[in-house]
């Protein structure tokens, strides 16, 4: 489908219908056909429960170490100490722990301790290990996303404008980026992240790779406004016609007369300091650079 689409766009350019110079970009969210109550949340659920499971495993290892120390077992506990010192456990670690316990239980003299550890071993194998594998799979599916749908793993939960309930309900969907020129759709991409700000750079990269040319001008709405996008387009020598979210507010008298905003303070460009409403100097102390949008997207 992509090959056919690109061929059609190139044909339009060859016929003179488009010039591939002025690129208008906008995004729309399309709801997935999957169930809206099939969500898996990475931070609120998976990572939180995985951390709790790691705490249970550490506590269990400490308990097992104590039993062997008390019985002066012929086995050393170095392997258990290595596992117990881990900050995060993997499914492989839990499987290794079960193997160590199974090999040591029979060496115990006290039947009560042996019975207790056999019960705990069953918990490790039948409960902890499957849960650990489940959390690992969920993290792998999520990747950089924070959620996915169980019945459509490519769909991410995001707020839809066209909400029948009118309450901004989160639904599984996709963020589709569409680029046009002269009324023709000349580019598109589908993204799992809901914010348009994070889609502009990867979309323009893919579009340039498909067509072999980059636009001279990119026109979008304020949803794409951000310093990193501006810098990216400037470095590519592409003209950006993109407002930012507070553009209209900053033009108002109320905004300009608000002395609590640093952008309205007097600034000495030569000596690099602001003068606050109290007449005090606020000098530059350090400069920090932060990458907001990873280049890997």
N, C-alpha and C positions, 0 to 999 in steps of 0.2 A: 504493500500500500504506500509506503514512504517513497519507494522508487518511482511509482506511478505519479505520485503527487509532485515530487521534485521535477520530473520530466515535464509535467504540465506547466509548472511555474517557469521553467526555463523557456518553454515554447511561448508563453505569454510575453516574456522579456524579449525574445527574438522577434516577435511580431510587433513590438512597440507598445503593447498595452500597459506595461509596467517598466520602470527603470531600475528598480531595486535600490533606490536612493533614500526615500523617505519611508521609514518603517514605523507604523503605528502599532503599539502593543497593548493588549489588555488581557485580563484573565477572567475565567468564569469557573465556578465550582460545579461539578456534576456529581450528583448523588449516585452511590453504588447501589446495585440491586440486592446487596446483602442485607441481612437484618440489622436494624439500628441498635439492637440491644446485645450485639455479639462482640462488644469491644474488649480489648486487652490494653491496659495502660502500663507503660514501661516504668515510669517513676512512681506513680501512686500505688501500683500493685506489684508488678514483677520484681523491681529492685528492692522495694520495701520488704516483701515476703522472703526474697532470697537472702537478704541481710539477716533476718530473724532466723532463718534456717542455718546459716553459718554460725550464729551464736549458739544454737542448740547443739551443733556438731562439736564446737569447741568445748562446751560444757560436758558433753558425753565423753570426749577424749580425756578430759581431766579426771572424770569419774573412773574411767577404765585404767588410767595410769595409777590412780590411787590404789585400786584393787590389786594390781600387780606389784606395786611397791610394798603393800602390806603383806603379801604372801611371799615376798622374796622370790619371785618367779625366775626361772633360769633364763628366760628371755630378757634381753635388754629392751628398754623402752625408747631407744633413739628414733626409731621409725615413727612412733606415735608422737614424739616431741616435735618432729619435723612437720607432721600434719597439723598438730595443735597450734603451731606457730604461724600458720598461714592466715593472711588477712581475709582472703576469699577462697572458697572451695569450688572445685570443678566436679563434674560428674565422675571424672577419672579418679579424683581424690577420694570421693565417697566410696567408689567401688574398691579402691585400694584399702581403705579403712575396713570395709567389710571382710576383705580377704585376711587382713592381719588379725582381726578379732576371731574369725572362724578358726584360724590356726592356733590361737592361744587358749581358747576357752577350755579345751580338754586338759590343759596343763594345770588348771586350777584344782586345788585340793578341797576347798570349801564348796559344798554342794549349793549353798545359798548364793554364793557369788557366781557360780557357774550358771545357775538358773536365771539370775538377774541379768547377766551379760547375754545369755541366749535370747532372752526377751528383747533386750535392747538391740541386738544384732538383727532380729526380725524387723524391728522398727526401721533400722538403717536401710535394710535391703528392700522392704516392701513400701516404705513411706518416703524416707529422705532421698534415696537414690532416684526414684521416678520424679519426685518434685524438682530435684536439682536439674535433671535432664529437661523437664518441662520449662523451667525458667531460662535455661541456656537456649533452648529453641526459640522461646518468645523474644529474647534479646537479639538473637540472630535475625529473626524476621523483622523486628522493629528497625534495626540498624540505627540510623541517626534520627528516626522518627520517635514520637512519644506514644504512639498508639497504632493499632491495626484491628481489622475485623477478622473474627475467627472463620467466617464463611467467605471472605474475600481478602486475603492477606495483603494484597497490594493497596487496598483502600485504607486511608487514614481518616480519623475522626476530626471533623472541622465544622465550623459554624456556617450554615447556609443562609443566604439572603432570602431565598424563596422558601420560607418556613411556614408550612400550613398551620402549625400551632401558634405561630406568632410569638414564641418565647425564646428564640435563638437557640434551639435545641441542637446539640452536636449530632452529626450524622456521618456515616462512612462515605467518603467521596474522593474525588480527584480535583486537582487544580490544573485546569487546562489553559495554557498560554497560547494566544492566537495573534499573529502579526498580519497586518494588511497593508496594501498600497493600491490606491486608485480603485477601491471597492473590491479588490480581489484578495482572497486569503493566500498569503505567500509563505507562511510559516506557522508551525504549531509544535507544541511539546506538552507532555503530560507529567505533572510533578506530584509527589506525595505530600509535600509541605504546603500548609495553607496560606502562608504569607507571600504576597507578590514580590516583596523586596528581595527575597532570597532566590527568586527564579530568573531574574533578568540576565545576570551574567551567564549562567549555564545555557539559557535559551539562545542568547546571541552567539555563543560559541558554537553550539550545535548548528544553528542556522548558517553561519559562515562556512562551516565544514560541509554542509549539504550543497550550498549554492556556489561556493568558491569565491564569494564576494561579501563585503560587509557594507551596511548602509552608511550613508553620509550623515543622516539625521535620524535620531530615535525619539519618537514622541509617545509619552505615556501619561497616565494620571498620577496624582500625588501618592498613590499606594506604592509606587516604586521609588519615591524620593528617599535618598539616603546618601551619606557621604561616600561610602564605598562604591556605590553604583556611579556616582558622579565622577569619582577618580578613575574608575575603570573605563568609562566612556572617553574621558579626557585623554587618558594614556593611549587609547585606540584612535585618537584624533577624530572622534565622532561627536557631532553636535548633540547635546542633550536638551530636549525641550520637556523638562520634567519638574513639576512643582514638588514641594515637600509638604508634609501634613499641616504645618502651621503657617503656610505662606499667606493665606488670606487674613488670618488673625494678626500677623505681624504688620500688616498694612493699616490696621485700625488705630484710631487715636488712643483708645483704651490701652492697647498693648504698648504703644510708643511712650505713653505717659506713666507707665508702671515702673517706678524706680527700684522695685525689688528684683527686676530682671537685669542681669549683668550686661546684656547687650545694649541696654540704654544708659550705661554708665560712661563717663568720660574716660577715654583711653589714650595713653601716651605711647605712641607706636615706637618711638626712638628708644625710650628707656624701658618699655614693656611693662607697664603697670596700669591698673585701673584706679579710679577715684570713686569710692562709694558715696552714697548720699550723705554720710556723716563727715565727708571730707578726708577720709583716711586712704592711704595708698595701699593697694594690694598688688605686690610685686610677683612676677613669675618665679616659681621655685623649681618646677620640673616639667618635662614634657613626656607624656606617655602615649604610645601607639598601641592600638588594639585592633586585631582583625575580627570584624563582626561576621563576615561571610566567608567560610572556608573556600579556598580555590579548588578543592576537590569536588565540590558540588557539580 
